[in-house]
Amino acid sequence: MCATCGCGDDAAALIRVPHDHQHADGHDHAHADHEHTHEDHHPHEHGPGADHVHVPATETVTLELKVLAKNDELAQRNRDWLAERGILALNMTSSPGAGKTTLLERTIRESGQASIAVIEGDQATLLDADRIKATGCRVVQVNTGAGCHLDAEMMYRALETLEPAPGTLLFVENVGNLVCPALFDLGEREKVVVISVTEGTDKPLKYPHMFQAAGLVLVNKTDLLPYVDFDLDRCREYIHSIHPGVEVLPLSVSSGTGLSTWYDWLAEQRRAASPAALEEAAGRA
């Protein structure tokens, strides 16, 4: 069991999604259908089969800190690996149904960004990974079983399987959840939080840690504003009361409104993550 949120991680599995590509010999090759990789070579300290034990609160807090400290250490390893290759990794978070997968589908097809890859996180199924694969994008699926979030170890294993090329724009679609993904750093450059107008104006107040961690907030489904009880200005005020200065971008994946601004933001982030930009920033430091 996860010491931080109580979710189980014993059933986590990595699934290689088949993709066709052309080698230098001019022949198309398809990889194996799938590969399940359980956590045997990087076992967690809170491994499968562990009995639930009630412990004093002080001990629980200590254990939670150890779990998060270990995750942060692994996340820094991922961050260094990504930076060395000039890979921009964005951790896409939301509650279920906010529109992350649809946003990624349209972004892959229309943004003009070259070399995009995706890590999909869900408790079960290949449904979202299959949708991403249909765009022609390389994707790997991480099924977390009873787990409610991706962690840095899952990210590391997914990177090993996906092997993104230098300069790739890497989207990590986290499990639909506005709680635990806020606590678990994956080594990404930014967390992008997606909410929708169908979820209610007060989401930032209910889930402040997620909005505190956000590098960008996308408010999706604005085409539905005439039909739902959602106050965009007040929601923006709530977000800025929790995270002053964070950019809030209203958009509609369905109608396309606001997507050009999202694509411009991606292009700017990609320039900032390039090896030359990182080297220049290090020199100024």
C-alpha positions as CSV (number, residue, x, y, z in Angstrom):
1,M,0.0,0.0,0.0
2,C,1.1,3.6,-0.7
3,A,2.0,5.2,2.6
4,T,0.9,8.6,1.4
5,C,-2.6,8.0,0.0
6,G,-3.4,4.4,0.9
7,C,-3.7,3.2,-2.7
8,G,-2.3,-0.2,-3.8
9,D,0.6,-0.4,-6.2
10,D,1.1,-4.2,-6.3
11,A,-0.7,-4.5,-9.6
12,A,1.2,-1.8,-11.5
13,A,2.2,-2.9,-15.0
14,L,4.0,-1.4,-18.0
15,I,2.5,-2.2,-21.4
16,R,4.4,-1.6,-24.6
17,V,2.0,-0.3,-27.2
18,P,2.9,-1.6,-30.7
19,H,3.9,0.9,-33.3
20,D,5.1,0.7,-36.8
21,H,8.2,2.6,-37.9
22,Q,10.7,2.4,-40.8
23,H,14.3,1.4,-40.3
24,A,17.3,2.5,-42.4
25,D,16.9,-0.6,-44.6
26,G,13.5,0.8,-45.8
27,H,11.4,-2.0,-44.3
28,D,8.6,-1.4,-41.9
29,H,8.8,-3.2,-38.6
30,A,6.2,-3.7,-35.9
31,H,7.2,-4.3,-32.3
32,A,5.8,-7.0,-30.1
33,D,2.2,-6.6,-29.1
34,H,2.7,-5.9,-25.4
35,E,5.0,-6.4,-22.6
36,H,4.0,-6.5,-18.9
37,T,6.8,-5.4,-16.6
38,H,6.1,-5.8,-12.9
39,E,8.2,-4.2,-10.3
40,D,10.7,-6.9,-9.8
41,H,13.9,-5.1,-10.6
42,H,13.1,-2.0,-8.7
43,P,11.0,-3.2,-5.7
44,H,9.3,-0.7,-3.6
45,E,9.9,-0.7,0.1
46,H,6.2,-1.1,0.7
47,G,5.9,-4.1,-1.5
48,P,3.1,-6.3,-2.5
49,G,1.3,-8.4,0.1
50,A,2.2,-6.1,2.9
51,D,-0.4,-6.2,5.7
52,H,-2.1,-3.0,6.7
53,V,-0.9,-2.1,10.2
54,H,-2.3,0.7,12.3
55,V,0.7,2.8,13.7
56,P,0.8,6.0,15.7
57,A,0.5,9.2,13.7
58,T,4.1,10.2,14.3
59,E,5.3,7.0,12.7
60,T,2.9,7.5,9.8
61,V,4.2,10.9,9.0
62,T,7.8,9.7,9.1
63,L,7.0,6.9,6.7
64,E,5.2,9.3,4.3
65,L,8.2,11.6,4.3
66,K,10.5,8.7,3.5
67,V,8.2,7.7,0.6
68,L,8.1,11.2,-0.9
69,A,11.8,11.7,-0.3
70,K,12.6,8.5,-2.2
71,N,10.3,9.6,-5.0
72,D,11.9,13.0,-5.2
73,E,15.4,11.4,-5.5
74,L,14.2,9.2,-8.4
75,A,12.4,12.2,-10.0
76,Q,15.7,14.2,-10.0
77,R,17.3,11.3,-11.8
78,N,14.5,11.4,-14.4
79,R,14.9,15.2,-14.7
80,D,18.6,15.0,-15.3
81,W,18.1,12.2,-17.9
82,L,15.5,14.4,-19.7
83,A,17.6,17.5,-19.6
84,E,20.7,15.8,-21.0
85,R,18.6,14.9,-24.1
86,G,16.8,18.2,-24.4
87,I,13.4,16.5,-23.8
88,L,10.5,18.6,-22.6
89,A,8.3,16.6,-20.3
90,L,4.9,17.9,-19.3
91,N,2.9,16.2,-16.6
92,M,-0.8,16.5,-17.7
93,T,-3.1,16.2,-14.7
94,S,-6.9,16.6,-14.2
95,S,-9.9,14.9,-12.8
96,P,-11.5,12.2,-14.9
97,G,-13.3,13.5,-18.0
98,A,-11.8,17.0,-18.1
99,G,-10.5,16.3,-21.7
100,K,-6.8,15.5,-21.4
101,T,-6.7,12.7,-24.0
102,T,-8.8,14.7,-26.5
103,L,-6.5,17.7,-26.0
104,L,-3.5,15.5,-26.7
105,E,-5.0,14.0,-29.8
106,R,-5.7,17.4,-31.3
107,T,-2.3,18.8,-30.1
108,I,-0.4,15.9,-31.8
109,R,-2.3,16.4,-35.1
110,E,-2.4,20.2,-35.2
111,S,0.3,21.9,-33.1
112,G,3.0,21.6,-35.7
113,Q,5.4,20.2,-33.0
114,A,7.7,17.6,-34.3
115,S,8.8,14.4,-32.4
116,I,6.0,14.0,-29.8
117,A,5.7,11.0,-27.5
118,V,3.2,10.1,-24.8
119,I,3.2,8.2,-21.6
120,E,-0.3,7.2,-20.6
121,G,-1.3,6.5,-17.0
122,D,-4.5,4.8,-16.1
123,Q,-5.6,2.2,-13.5
124,A,-6.6,-0.2,-16.3
125,T,-7.1,-0.7,-20.1
126,L,-5.3,0.5,-23.2
127,L,-8.2,2.8,-24.3
128,D,-6.4,6.1,-24.1
129,A,-3.1,4.6,-25.4
130,D,-5.0,3.3,-28.4
131,R,-6.4,6.7,-29.1
132,I,-3.0,8.3,-29.0
133,K,-1.5,5.5,-31.2
134,A,-4.2,6.3,-33.8
135,T,-2.6,9.7,-34.2
136,G,0.6,8.1,-35.3
137,C,2.4,9.1,-32.1
138,R,4.6,6.7,-30.1
139,V,3.0,5.8,-26.8
140,V,3.6,3.5,-23.8
141,Q,0.8,2.6,-21.3
142,V,1.4,2.4,-17.5
143,N,-1.5,0.7,-15.7
144,T,-1.3,1.4,-12.0
145,G,-3.8,-1.2,-10.9
146,A,-5.3,0.1,-7.6
147,G,-2.9,3.1,-7.7
148,C,-4.3,6.6,-8.1
149,H,-1.2,8.3,-9.5
150,L,2.1,7.8,-11.4
151,D,5.3,8.1,-9.5
152,A,8.9,8.7,-10.5
153,E,9.7,5.0,-10.6
154,M,6.9,4.3,-13.0
155,M,8.1,7.3,-15.1
156,Y,11.7,5.9,-15.1
157,R,10.5,2.5,-16.4
158,A,8.2,4.1,-19.0
159,L,11.2,6.1,-20.3
160,E,13.3,3.0,-20.5
161,T,10.6,1.4,-22.7
162,L,9.6,4.4,-24.8
163,E,13.2,5.6,-25.4
164,P,12.2,9.1,-26.6
165,A,14.6,10.6,-29.0
166,P,16.6,13.8,-28.0
167,G,14.5,16.9,-28.5
168,T,11.2,15.1,-28.0
169,L,8.1,16.8,-26.6
170,L,6.9,14.2,-24.0
171,F,3.4,14.4,-22.6
172,V,2.7,12.3,-19.5
173,E,-1.0,11.9,-19.1
174,N,-1.4,11.1,-15.4
175,V,-4.2,9.1,-13.8
176,G,-7.4,11.2,-13.5
177,N,-7.1,12.6,-10.0
178,L,-6.5,16.1,-8.5
179,V,-5.0,14.8,-5.2
180,C,-2.0,12.5,-5.2
181,P,-0.5,13.6,-8.6
182,A,0.2,17.0,-7.0
183,L,2.5,15.3,-4.4
184,F,4.5,13.0,-6.7
185,D,7.2,14.7,-8.8
186,L,7.9,12.7,-12.0
187,G,10.9,14.7,-13.1
188,E,8.8,16.8,-15.5
189,R,9.5,20.4,-16.4
190,E,5.9,21.6,-15.6
191,K,2.6,20.3,-14.4
192,V,-0.3,21.3,-16.6
193,V,-3.6,21.2,-14.8
194,V,-6.7,20.7,-17.0
195,I,-10.1,21.5,-15.5
196,S,-13.4,21.8,-17.3
197,V,-16.4,24.2,-16.9
198,T,-18.6,21.2,-16.1
199,E,-16.7,20.5,-12.8
200,G,-17.7,23.6,-10.9
201,T,-16.1,27.0,-10.2
202,D,-14.7,25.9,-6.8
203,K,-12.3,23.2,-7.9
204,P,-9.2,25.2,-7.1
205,L,-10.4,25.8,-3.5
206,K,-11.1,22.1,-3.0
207,Y,-7.8,20.9,-4.4
208,P,-5.3,23.7,-3.6
209,H,-2.2,21.5,-3.7
210,M,-2.7,20.7,-7.3
211,F,-3.1,24.3,-8.3
212,Q,-0.1,25.3,-6.2
213,A,2.0,22.9,-8.2
214,A,0.7,24.0,-11.6
215,G,2.9,25.7,-14.2
216,L,-0.2,26.3,-16.4
217,V,-3.9,25.8,-15.9
218,L,-6.2,25.0,-18.9
219,V,-9.9,25.6,-18.4
220,N,-11.5,23.3,-21.0
221,K,-15.0,23.0,-22.5
222,T,-15.6,26.8,-22.6
223,D,-18.1,26.2,-25.5
224,L,-20.4,24.9,-22.8
225,L,-20.3,28.1,-20.6
226,P,-23.8,29.2,-21.7
227,Y,-25.3,25.9,-20.5
228,V,-23.5,25.3,-17.1
229,D,-23.2,27.2,-13.8
230,F,-19.5,28.2,-14.0
231,D,-18.0,31.6,-13.4
232,L,-14.7,31.8,-15.3
233,D,-13.6,35.1,-13.7
234,R,-14.2,33.8,-10.2
235,C,-12.5,30.5,-10.9
236,R,-9.4,32.5,-12.2
237,E,-9.5,34.5,-8.9
238,Y,-9.6,31.3,-6.9
239,I,-6.6,30.0,-8.8
240,H,-4.6,33.1,-8.3
241,S,-5.4,33.3,-4.6
242,I,-3.7,29.9,-4.3
243,H,-1.0,30.4,-7.0
244,P,-0.4,34.1,-7.8
245,G,0.8,34.7,-11.3
246,V,0.2,31.2,-12.8
247,E,-1.1,31.5,-16.3
248,V,-4.8,30.5,-16.8
249,L,-5.8,29.7,-20.3
250,P,-9.5,29.1,-21.2
251,L,-10.0,26.9,-24.2
252,S,-12.3,24.5,-26.0
253,V,-10.8,21.4,-27.5
254,S,-14.1,20.8,-29.2
255,S,-14.4,24.2,-31.0
256,G,-10.7,25.0,-31.1
257,T,-11.0,28.2,-29.2
258,G,-7.8,29.0,-27.4
259,L,-5.8,26.2,-28.9
260,S,-3.4,28.5,-30.8
261,T,-2.4,30.1,-27.5
262,W,-1.8,26.6,-26.0
263,Y,0.4,25.7,-29.0
264,D,2.4,28.9,-28.6
265,W,3.0,28.1,-25.0
266,L,4.3,24.7,-25.9
267,A,6.6,26.2,-28.5
268,E,8.0,28.6,-26.0
269,Q,8.5,25.8,-23.4
270,R,10.2,23.7,-25.9
271,R,12.7,26.5,-26.8
272,A,13.4,27.0,-23.1
273,A,14.1,23.3,-22.7
274,S,16.5,23.1,-25.5
275,P,20.2,22.2,-24.6
276,A,21.4,25.7,-25.8
277,A,18.8,27.5,-23.6
278,L,19.6,25.3,-20.6
279,E,23.3,25.9,-21.1
280,E,22.8,29.7,-21.3
281,A,20.6,29.6,-18.2
282,A,23.3,27.6,-16.3
283,G,25.9,30.2,-17.4
284,R,23.9,33.1,-16.0
285,A,23.4,31.2,-12.7
